[in-house]
Amino acid sequence: MRQNIIFIVIVFITFLGSAQNQDNTINYLDELYPSTQLDSAQVSKLIKKGIEYDSLKKIDSSYSIFKMALQISENIKSKHHIAECLYRIGIYFELKNNYSESINSFEKALVLYENLKDYESVAYIQNLIGYNYFFLNKEEKSIEFYFKSLTLYKSINNKDGVAFNLIDIGNLYYEHENYEFAKRYFEEALNIYLELEDKSGIAVCYTNIGNVTSDAGNSFDGIEYFFRSIEIEEEIEDFEGIGVNFNNIGDCYLNVEQFDNAELYFKKALKIADEIDDEELRAIVYLNLSDLNNKVHNYREAINYGEKSLEISKRIGIIDFELDNLKNISFAYENLGNKSKAFEILKQHKLINDSVIKSDKSKKIQLFNALNELEKSNFTIKELSIKNELSQVKHENEKKIIYGLIIAMAIFGFLIIILILQQASKKKAYNLLAFKNHQINRMNYEIQAQRDNLKQLNNTKDKFFSIIAHDLKNPFNSIRGFTELLIENINSYDDQKRLKFLKIIKGSTANASNLLNNLLIWANSQSGNLKYDPKKIELVKLVSDVVSLLEIQAINKEISIYNNVNHNLSVIADENMLNTILRNLISNAIKFSNPKGSIHIISTFDEEFVEITIKDNGIGMLKEVVDNLFNVEFKSSQTGTANEQGSGLGLILCKDFVEKHGGKIWVESIIDEGSEFKFTIPISK
């Protein structure tokens, strides 16, 4: 994700400072105005003092001074000072993120500046109102005031004002992924700033053009624009702009899968964000680092960065960041095997996304209507202006009819130009509507994709429980059948036959108990109730304990089990999970070993992991069985060499628990020669 620069023409400090003690402010007012005779000159001094407090970051104190100055200005009926005080108060509320109150103050100031015919101030306040509506997500109002400001700045030939309005309008189109329109406005603004030799404006334009270029699919061209911007920003010491461009360069490298370069520039951006304490920049860099780590399969780091970004995004209220972070975190948990956690986060994402889509569709319709109404309003204003000019021409040329005819011809030509411009504006509005419809269709496609993903997860769950139900039925049928036979023939069967039936019942009971025990452990793992509690474990002792539990099962088949684990080897693992892994794998080895066979438990290790191998000389497996052994979609359970039954759930548990430790599990098998189940666990250093 990249970040655009919204060009804000506010000439004061844009961050909050510590408040001046209120008593100091009052003492200053008493000292400056000991009498009750106040005039406009004294109000000007008061406003100047408030501006000084702004520069010292004491904006709460400056607010108190501007409120006092407003009251005095209203008493002496000084419209100019009232307007300036309202403007300063509006700026205070904007810094406090109270955009509604800010707009309220600006609109009152706007009326006064219009009455004073101060068109520079009118255009400037209109831009500020548009900027505040943007942060209230009222884009139809925002673009209305940006166009008003743009039109007025053009009429008074203020090129700087025209340029920053073009950037603000371009950013609105960029937010809605209309890159063609956005680039037109950014390039038009760039030409003006090049003419004015305004380095800050040129840098902003290069950044924004880089964004629309790279988002349109030309990543390396976008990087070139970002470096142009950085070169200027280093010259003017714009550290925030440098941080934004480093992040954007990292995002471009991420898109072309140059992951090392991407991480390098993200870390550069993060360093600047920390140095200047920029929360929004920090949030977007963490988000991009989360995305990067997902793509390089470093899922725990992806979750770590995603949760940091999510916390900041919620605090500063950027919903798009929240949605992308939830998607990244869900993806990471899914790949770590924690399906329930992934599904829970995906539901949060869908809940927020549904409300955003509903709001966004409404805003798109409102934005198109606003553009349409704005064009009608502009045409009406121009038409009234023409009529006024015509009346003046008639009055001035009563004695000079020829001049009147010339002016009438000029006006006729002007009308034709207006009609042409109107048609062009309508065509632009129709193009915008078509693009918005495309955006709505794309969002509907994303919703369908999420719905399909949830359906697939549900089908997997149904398939899994179908397998479990089928595998539970066999031992219970066996228990029931042989119990009924014993009851019906208790007197006719001899002791040897009754003992044989009881052994069969005992085996079926053990199979059912083992299956239910594995199912309970799996359910706890998927629901998040099974906590991962790693600690130092003496591996040879744990293996010996597990072998002792399975000794009777091995003795019944005259199978020898050899514990060849290194006696001085310790691992860092959850004892219950590791016990479950060893129990299932050794039990499987006994199940598929021939009578009088042997099983070897072997350990090897490196600096980070211990590799444990359970090797048998049993019946082995076909390649297609090995390939789907850990996949719940395929029923991988087979009958053992003594007709033992199983569900395959034990192996799924093993895979889940090994991955929770950050390890891997795999199998090597040859038909009629045996199998080797291998897995890795972190070593204790």
TORLOZA-841448 format. One record per residue (C-alpha): x, y, z. Coordinates in pm, whole numbers. Example, Ala and Ser with C-alpha at 12.3 -4.5 7.8 and 13.67 -1.06 7.14 Angstrom:
% TORLOZA-841448
x,y,z
1230,-450,780
1367,-106,714
***
This chain:
% TORLOZA-841448
x,y,z
0,0,0
129,347,-92
60,687,58
-33,1005,-131
55,1353,-9
-251,1576,41
-133,1930,-24
-248,2147,266
-196,2524,236
-197,2592,609
87,2821,713
94,2735,1084
233,2445,1289
28,2131,1222
77,1942,1542
-43,1979,1901
180,2130,2164
151,2165,2537
-109,2418,2650
-3,2745,2810
-134,2787,3161
-472,2963,3133
-380,3207,3415
-75,3321,3217
-298,3398,2919
-543,3597,3135
-253,3785,3300
-124,3874,2957
-469,4005,2852
-499,4213,3171
-151,4355,3117
-215,4437,2751
-563,4587,2802
-590,4750,3146
-885,4960,3035
-1219,4870,2885
-1162,5099,2586
-1076,4853,2312
-1035,4932,1941
-938,4748,1621
-566,4824,1669
-570,4649,2004
-758,4353,1857
-487,4324,1591
-224,4306,1866
-427,4036,2038
-450,3829,1719
-76,3873,1661
-11,3740,2012
-235,3439,1942
-35,3365,1627
287,3380,1832
143,3118,2070
60,2902,1764
423,2919,1656
524,2808,2009
286,2508,1979
69,2646,2265
-251,2614,2066
-486,2588,2366
-362,2927,2487
-386,3074,2136
-746,2946,2118
-830,3138,2439
-679,3454,2291
-867,3417,1960
-1196,3360,2151
-1130,3681,2348
-1037,3865,2027
-1359,3740,1861
-1573,3871,2148
-1405,4214,2133
-1430,4224,1751
-1803,4154,1770
-1844,4435,2028
-1667,4689,1805
-1835,4540,1491
-1506,4487,1301
-1604,4238,1026
-1247,4184,909
-1126,4093,1260
-1433,3875,1325
-1360,3682,1005
-992,3636,1092
-1075,3517,1447
-1328,3265,1310
-1067,3141,1062
-808,3097,1341
-1060,2916,1562
-1147,2686,1270
-778,2599,1235
-765,2513,1608
-1055,2266,1573
-893,2116,1264
-574,2046,1462
-790,1883,1731
-950,1661,1458
-1291,1816,1535
-1375,1864,1168
-1744,1947,1217
-1665,2241,1446
-1385,2346,1213
-1627,2361,916
-1876,2557,1127
-1616,2827,1204
-1486,2837,845
-1838,2879,700
-1905,3178,928
-1573,3332,822
-1656,3261,456
-1976,3468,469
-1788,3767,614
-1501,3746,360
-1759,3732,78
-1926,4049,215
-1582,4212,237
-1509,4103,-125
-1180,3952,-7
-1167,3689,-280
-821,3556,-189
-949,3467,159
-1278,3332,19
-1094,3089,-212
-857,2985,67
-1141,2916,316
-1333,2720,49
-1031,2490,7
-1008,2440,385
-1377,2350,405
-1327,2095,125
-1026,1951,310
-1227,1907,634
-1520,1746,452
-1269,1498,305
-1179,1379,655
-1549,1349,741
-1579,1112,438
-1826,1352,272
-1654,1347,-63
-1943,1503,-255
-1917,1816,-35
-1537,1806,-46
-1515,1812,-426
-1784,2081,-443
-1575,2322,-233
-1249,2228,-409
-1404,2322,-745
-1542,2647,-599
-1195,2735,-469
-1032,2633,-800
-1272,2846,-1007
-1223,3152,-785
-842,3121,-784
-847,3101,-1165
-1061,3414,-1185
-813,3616,-971
-513,3458,-1149
-363,3299,-834
-158,3013,-982
-44,2872,-649
-405,2841,-532
-502,2676,-861
-218,2423,-823
-295,2302,-471
-666,2267,-555
-571,2055,-858
-368,1828,-627
-656,1796,-379
-902,1707,-659
-650,1461,-805
-623,1290,-467
-1000,1242,-457
-986,1063,-793
-682,863,-674
-872,747,-365
-1134,599,-600
-866,438,-823
-947,660,-1122
-579,687,-1214
-632,849,-1555
-820,1150,-1412
-591,1173,-1107
-277,1184,-1324
-422,1464,-1540
-478,1685,-1237
-135,1605,-1084
46,1680,-1413
-144,2007,-1455
-43,2107,-1101
321,2005,-1172
340,2234,-1477
223,2527,-1263
476,2457,-986
757,2422,-1241
658,2763,-1374
651,2906,-1020
978,2722,-927
805,2596,-611
1025,2303,-496
785,2178,-229
496,2167,-477
711,1995,-742
811,1724,-490
448,1661,-392
346,1626,-759
629,1380,-835
520,1165,-539
156,1161,-646
236,1097,-1013
462,812,-898
169,659,-709
-78,669,-999
191,540,-1237
289,245,-1019
-71,163,-922
-153,150,-1294
103,-132,-1325
429,52,-1409
622,-3,-1083
971,92,-1205
845,412,-1371
676,496,-1040
1006,441,-851
1176,691,-1083
922,960,-986
967,880,-614
1345,929,-640
1292,1262,-818
1073,1371,-526
1327,1252,-263
1608,1449,-433
1408,1772,-388
1285,1682,-37
1640,1622,85
1732,1967,-44
1443,2136,144
1469,1898,446
1115,1761,415
1165,1446,626
797,1342,623
797,1347,243
1117,1141,232
960,881,465
647,860,250
853,808,-66
1073,540,96
754,351,185
619,391,-169
946,261,-321
931,-39,-87
574,-110,-198
679,-104,-566
960,-354,-500
712,-569,-307
480,-577,-610
761,-700,-837
871,-955,-569
1211,-796,-499
1162,-867,-130
1507,-767,-1
1484,-422,-162
1128,-386,-35
1230,-460,326
1527,-220,300
1308,78,203
1029,-11,447
1285,-9,731
1417,331,609
1060,469,612
994,323,959
1308,488,1098
1192,831,974
838,770,1105
983,701,1451
1211,1006,1437
929,1248,1344
660,1053,1540
429,1016,1239
155,768,1342
-5,732,998
329,666,826
421,416,1098
87,236,1053
122,198,676
486,80,700
390,-186,959
105,-291,726
344,-329,433
596,-523,645
314,-759,746
227,-812,377
596,-868,294
643,-1132,565
333,-1319,449
477,-1337,99
810,-1477,223
620,-1726,449
740,-1565,774
390,-1580,920
466,-1504,1285
643,-1180,1190
351,-1100,960
113,-1130,1257
344,-919,1476
364,-629,1228
-5,-661,1136
-116,-631,1500
105,-322,1551
-43,-154,1243
-399,-258,1340
-365,-98,1685
-245,235,1537
-507,223,1256
-790,186,1507
-653,473,1715
-624,717,1422
-941,591,1251
-818,467,909
-1061,188,813
-876,86,494
-565,7,700
-778,-194,948
-926,-406,666
-587,-480,505
-433,-568,843
-717,-808,930
-675,-977,591
-296,-1015,643
-332,-1150,999
-603,-1399,893
-385,-1522,606
-89,-1575,841
-293,-1771,1098
-439,-1988,823
-92,-2078,699
22,-2152,1055
-259,-2409,1072
-477,-2213,1320
-792,-2228,1106
-1029,-2118,1384
-828,-1801,1456
-805,-1723,1084
-1180,-1772,1046
-1254,-1548,1347
-1042,-1261,1208
-1192,-1310,861
-1539,-1262,1013
-1422,-930,1169
-1291,-824,826
-1620,-913,656
-1826,-723,917
-1624,-403,871
-1595,-450,493
-1972,-493,449
-2041,-161,626
-1769,14,422
-1905,-123,92
-2256,-10,180
-2130,337,273
-1902,351,-32
-2183,270,-277
-2391,551,-126
-2096,792,-145
-2029,709,-510
-2388,795,-606
-2376,1113,-398
-2041,1211,-553
-2176,1175,-907
-2490,1374,-819
-2273,1642,-658
-2059,1672,-973
-2371,1696,-1189
-2527,1962,-965
-2197,2149,-952
-2180,2168,-1331
-2538,2300,-1343
-2457,2557,-1075
-2143,2673,-1259
-2338,2707,-1579
-2609,2916,-1405
-2345,3145,-1250
-2178,3196,-1586
-2514,3258,-1756
-2607,3525,-1500
-2263,3683,-1547
-2320,3698,-1922
-2659,3864,-1880
-2501,4127,-1653
-2231,4196,-1908
-2492,4228,-2183
-2687,4488,-1986
-2369,4689,-1927
-2281,4670,-2294
-2625,4795,-2398
-2601,5084,-2151
-2255,5188,-2261
-2319,5158,-2635
-2644,5345,-2681
-2448,5603,-2884
-2214,5348,-3045
-2419,5067,-3203
-2123,4924,-3389
-1939,4856,-3063
-2249,4685,-2933
-2259,4455,-3238
-1894,4361,-3189
-1951,4283,-2823
-2265,4083,-2909
-2064,3872,-3152
-1800,3814,-2888
-2066,3709,-2639
-2217,3471,-2897
-1878,3309,-2943
-1838,3290,-2564
-2171,3108,-2538
-2059,2855,-2796
-1741,2793,-2591
-1952,2747,-2277
-2172,2492,-2455
-1862,2303,-2571
-1718,2309,-2219
-2050,2192,-2080
-2054,1894,-2315
-1697,1809,-2216
-1794,1829,-1847
-2090,1599,-1905
-1867,1350,-2085
-1625,1361,-1792
-1911,1298,-1549
-2035,1002,-1758
-1681,857,-1761
-1663,897,-1385
-1997,717,-1341
-1879,431,-1561
-1564,400,-1354
-1761,398,-1028
-1984,120,-1165
-1667,-74,-1243
-1551,-20,-883
-1884,-147,-746
-1861,-459,-964
-1506,-521,-844
-1619,-495,-481
-1902,-740,-548
-1645,-980,-695
-1433,-953,-379
-1737,-1025,-161
-1816,-1334,-373
-1455,-1453,-337
-1479,-1423,42
-1810,-1608,41
-1655,-1890,-166
-1362,-1910,76
-1596,-1942,376
-1798,-2207,191
-1479,-2405,123
-1383,-2390,492
-1730,-2514,589
-1712,-2799,335
-1373,-2902,479
-1525,-2913,826
-1820,-3126,702
-1583,-3363,520
-1372,-3400,832
-1662,-3486,1063
-1799,-3726,802
-1470,-3918,822
-1481,-3915,1203
-1842,-4041,1212
-1757,-4324,972
-1448,-4433,1169
-1633,-4424,1503
-1909,-4646,1366
-1681,-4949,1311
-1550,-4996,1670
-1893,-4929,1822
-2057,-5181,1586
-1788,-5433,1679
-1841,-5376,2053
-2218,-5404,2018
-2208,-5715,1795
-1966,-5918,2005
-2137,-5812,2329
-2472,-5938,2197
-2310,-6269,2092
-2159,-6314,2438
-2490,-6241,2611
-2689,-6474,2387
-2434,-6760,2405
-2279,-6713,2748
-2345,-7072,2851
-2260,-7238,2519
-1920,-7070,2464
-1613,-7213,2638
-1366,-6991,2829
-1124,-6969,2537
-1390,-6836,2298
-1526,-6590,2557
-1171,-6462,2618
-1122,-6418,2241
-1444,-6210,2216
-1345,-5998,2518
-1006,-5922,2361
-1183,-5808,2040
-1416,-5585,2246
-1117,-5446,2438
-935,-5364,2110
-1241,-5189,1963
-1284,-4992,2285
-919,-4885,2276
-955,-4775,1911
-1267,-4570,1987
-1105,-4418,2297
-792,-4323,2102
-1000,-4167,1823
-1214,-3967,2068
-905,-3853,2260
-742,-3728,1936
-1068,-3560,1835
-1090,-3377,2171
-730,-3257,2143
-789,-3139,1782
-1109,-2954,1879
-930,-2774,2164
-648,-2681,1927
-882,-2540,1661
-1088,-2341,1913
-777,-2182,2063
-836,-2338,2409
-518,-2548,2385
-242,-2313,2496
110,-2344,2356
341,-2356,2661
701,-2425,2552
969,-2522,2805
1294,-2715,2824
1234,-3094,2797
1479,-3387,2826
1395,-3566,2501
1516,-3920,2584
1307,-3932,2902
989,-3817,2725
1042,-4078,2449
1091,-4350,2715
766,-4248,2888
569,-4266,2561
725,-4605,2470
624,-4740,2815
261,-4638,2751
261,-4827,2419
460,-5128,2545
159,-5364,2574
50,-5279,2218
402,-5368,2095
430,-5686,2307
103,-5817,2160
269,-5812,1815
618,-5912,1946
762,-5583,1814
1088,-5444,1956
1115,-5064,2010
1466,-4911,2031
1511,-4563,2187
1825,-4433,2013
1773,-4068,2114
2085,-3878,2230
2090,-3887,2614
2221,-3529,2650
1967,-3372,2411
1701,-3121,2527
1437,-2938,2324
1215,-2634,2372
858,-2761,2329
509,-2789,2476
529,-3118,2668
165,-3223,2605
186,-3149,2233
520,-3329,2190
382,-3626,2388
82,-3639,2151
309,-3623,1843
534,-3909,1964
241,-4122,2085
58,-4102,1751
366,-4164,1535
497,-4457,1745
144,-4605,1766
117,-4581,1385
458,-4753,1347
335,-5044,1568
7,-5059,1376
178,-5098,1036
474,-5314,1146
469,-5688,1084
471,-5919,1389
825,-5962,1535
932,-5643,1357
1136,-5353,1501
1094,-4976,1544
1387,-4734,1589
1352,-4381,1735
1651,-4174,1620
1760,-3811,1679
1993,-3579,1488
2041,-3206,1545
2196,-2881,1423
2227,-2535,1579
1854,-2461,1574
1647,-2780,1540
1636,-3144,1650
1522,-3391,1382
1338,-3695,1528
1282,-4007,1311
1041,-4295,1388
1152,-4577,1156
972,-4909,1110
1024,-5211,880
652,-5257,815
436,-5265,505
517,-4916,372
288,-4688,163
221,-4596,-199
331,-4252,-324
-28,-4125,-364
-99,-4218,-1
217,-4038,118
127,-3724,-83
-215,-3690,86
-126,-3827,429
-172,-3495,616
-469,-3365,411
-812,-3383,576
-976,-3374,230
-850,-3728,168
-919,-4028,392
-569,-4158,452
-647,-4421,720
-561,-4786,642
-605,-5114,826
-300,-5224,1028
-116,-5555,993
-335,-5701,1272
-652,-5542,1129
-619,-5238,1361
-852,-4950,1268
-775,-4573,1260
-910,-4239,1136
-602,-4052,1014
-680,-3774,1266
-365,-3849,1465
-142,-3750,1173
-337,-3426,1120
-283,-3347,1490
88,-3420,1453
121,-3178,1161
-73,-2906,1348
138,-2939,1665
473,-2957,1481
391,-2637,1291
295,-2463,1617
656,-2525,1722
784,-2374,1397
896,-2714,1269
819,-2941,972
691,-3299,939
731,-3538,644
743,-3907,559
958,-4135,344
818,-4478,261
887,-4782,41
630,-5059,-12
714,-5378,183
1028,-5216,333
877,-4971,584
830,-4603,657
1027,-4319,823
823,-4039,984
1044,-3734,1051
976,-3400,1224
1178,-3108,1364
1151,-2930,1701
1355,-2626,1827
1664,-2731,2022
1741,-2603,2370
2057,-2391,2355
***
